Structure formats: C-alpha cells, structure tokens
Amino acid sequence: MVDVAEIKEHADVVGSDGAHVGTVDHVDKGEIKLTKKDAAAGGLHHYIPVDFVQSVEGDMVRLDRPAEEVKREWSTS
C-alpha cells in the first residue's frame, strides 16, 4: 500500500504503460482529484481511486493499469 501523503499536488499521473493520465489537484477521501486544466481532462475534474496507485516516484504517480483503462474507469463526480 502506498503512503497517500507521498502524493504531491501537481504531480504527473501516468498509467502502467507510461502514458499520461493527468495532473494531481489534491487527494481527498481515498481519491485523487485531477486538475481540469490538464490537456487530457477536457475541462473537467476527474477522480481516480488511490487503490490504482502502484508507486509514487518524486513528482510522478504511477498507476497499476494502462492509461486508457484508467480513463474508462475514472469519474467526474
């Protein structure tokens, strides 16, 4: 289990395939809220469960599944 406190604001979020998913806005209630200003966001905040996090490496959050799968599963509320 990853220490959620290690996830930094504005960290890059990438899938297990290394593809960009988004940028961290903040972490709250077991979810990572991604910034809506990110090119991949389409002007909306997206939320992904912290359970998807495989590792935190400095300013990068690596997820346990490919970026396209994460984008199919993320929520906007």
C-alpha positions as CSV (number, residue, x, y, z in Angstrom):
1,M,0.0,0.0,0.0
2,V,1.3,3.4,-1.0
3,D,1.5,6.2,1.6
4,V,-1.1,8.7,0.3
5,A,0.9,11.6,1.9
6,E,3.6,11.0,-0.7
7,I,1.3,12.1,-3.5
8,K,2.1,15.7,-4.2
9,E,0.0,18.5,-5.7
10,H,0.8,19.0,-9.4
11,A,2.5,15.5,-9.7
12,D,2.2,13.8,-13.1
13,V,0.0,10.8,-13.1
14,V,0.9,8.0,-15.6
15,G,-0.5,4.6,-16.4
16,S,1.4,1.4,-16.1
17,D,2.2,1.9,-19.8
18,G,3.9,5.2,-19.1
19,A,1.2,7.2,-20.9
20,H,0.0,10.5,-19.3
21,V,-3.3,10.3,-17.4
22,G,-3.4,13.7,-15.7
23,T,-2.0,16.0,-13.1
24,V,-2.8,15.8,-9.3
25,D,-5.0,18.6,-7.9
26,H,-5.3,17.0,-4.5
27,V,-6.1,13.8,-2.6
28,D,-9.3,13.5,-0.6
29,K,-11.3,10.7,0.8
30,G,-9.5,7.9,-0.9
31,E,-9.5,9.5,-4.3
32,I,-7.0,11.5,-6.4
33,K,-8.7,14.6,-7.9
34,L,-7.0,15.5,-11.2
35,T,-6.8,19.1,-12.4
36,K,-9.3,20.2,-15.0
37,K,-6.7,22.4,-16.8
38,D,-4.7,19.3,-17.9
39,A,-4.9,18.7,-21.7
40,A,-6.3,15.1,-21.0
41,A,-9.1,16.4,-18.8
42,G,-11.3,18.1,-21.3
43,G,-12.1,20.9,-18.9
44,L,-13.4,18.6,-16.1
45,H,-12.0,17.4,-12.8
46,H,-11.6,13.6,-12.9
47,Y,-11.3,11.3,-9.8
48,I,-9.4,8.1,-9.6
49,P,-9.2,5.8,-6.5
50,V,-5.9,5.8,-4.6
51,D,-6.1,2.0,-4.9
52,F,-5.0,2.4,-8.5
53,V,-1.6,3.8,-7.4
54,Q,1.3,1.4,-7.8
55,S,4.1,3.7,-6.7
56,V,5.0,7.3,-6.1
57,E,8.4,8.4,-7.5
58,G,9.1,12.0,-6.6
59,D,6.7,14.1,-8.7
60,M,5.3,11.1,-10.6
61,V,2.4,8.9,-9.6
62,R,2.5,5.5,-11.4
63,L,-0.8,3.6,-11.6
64,D,-1.3,-0.2,-11.8
65,R,-3.2,-0.2,-15.1
66,P,-2.7,1.4,-18.5
67,A,-3.8,5.0,-19.1
68,E,-6.7,4.1,-21.4
69,E,-8.2,1.7,-18.8
70,V,-7.9,4.4,-16.1
71,K,-9.7,6.9,-18.4
72,R,-12.6,4.4,-18.9
73,E,-12.9,4.0,-15.2
74,W,-12.4,7.5,-13.8
75,S,-15.4,9.5,-12.6
76,T,-16.2,13.2,-12.8
77,S,-18.1,13.4,-9.5
